[in-house]
Amino acid sequence: MIKTRSLAKGDQRNFSNKKSFHRKPMVGKHGVTSTINPKLFVKKATATEETKYVAMRKISSLPVHKSIISNLLSKGYESPTEIQDKTLEAILDGENLIGLAQTGTGKTGAFLVPLVHNLLNERAAHQVLIVSPTRELAVQINEEFISIAKGLNLYSSFLIGGTSVYADVQKLRRPAHFVIGTPGRLNDMVRQGALNLKHFNTIVLDEFDRLLDMGFSHDINLLVGGMVNRKQTILFSATEEKGQKQIIQKLVSNAIEVKIQSGNAPADTVDQEIVTLNDGQKKMDVLLSMIHNENFDKVLVFAETKRWVSRICKDLRRAGVKVDEIHGNKSQNYRLNALNSFKNRKIQVLVATDVAARGLDISNVSHVINYQQPKNMDNYIHRIGRTGRAGRTGKAITFVN
């Protein structure tokens, strides 16, 4: 039997108060370290009707070019989301902006729509630089740009790791309005003289909390430092790190801040539970028993390391599950094919590292399963944000040691 635990009402806590729940690091038998109290992985979803935002205007009345409106309507959008509604004029006016909103709330459209409008009738010189922490998110941003700018004679260059450096150099010989990419590849192009940062006046850091941490901070400093003609800085994310406030203040001044929620609370539309094992039970057996349940029809499984992702995928495939994996050791084409197979329901399960936790728009994910506990609360928030999107209720299950 699987032990799932929901806390009593009196045990429910404010999820934004992370400090009170930190404890000594836990090291499981697989060597995964977590400082998070398991109580933070338990929470019932809140009825979405109570918090649904209703904009006072429709897409058709937005103060942007009629062709942009037509493209948005053709995508099925009727009203702007809250983050889109409350940031539009500021970005149109060239203001610096920091936007914070839960995953699945349309942050990509929030910065692309006004920036596309602002570059209409401008020559194709590299003017807007959009930086993403992951290749998959960069791909998604580029696809969204193409759909919003359809028929407007605006162009983008798309630069990510895992692809041909030579091909990227050739891309940059053709002027574009937008350059979208990951930090490492963008700096590669700068070092090779293919990308001149002096041409850019606007930078967007998508998932800025990840981009400003120790893993990417050096690359971001190089990019920002080279943009001597920078006039507008836009930061978007679902979470914020208190320790990054000084970095942000140096990066952007006089910014308008739009916070749709606290920035540290897991999505209210996600039922969250923990699973503990009985004596003698194997975690993989429990995982398989879940996946064989018909309700688990589109499942995203997270593990902490590339090695564990591959191991889990191999065991599931051996058990007859339609499954694939994405992590840093896979080629870009492999990762995109696996992601598309999951989106199109050609596979039931996608196993991934946190490379799939940030910003990806995958509809109708029924369950997020943390096979291993995330190392910090921000990673947890981003992981479970892959389900419970677009007003639906999702499920998140975390194995605890």
Summary of the structure (lengths in Angstrom):
residues: 401
radius of gyration: 21.3
end to end distance: 16.5
largest distance: 67.4
contacts: 1313
relative contact order: 0.15
helix: 37%
strand: 18%
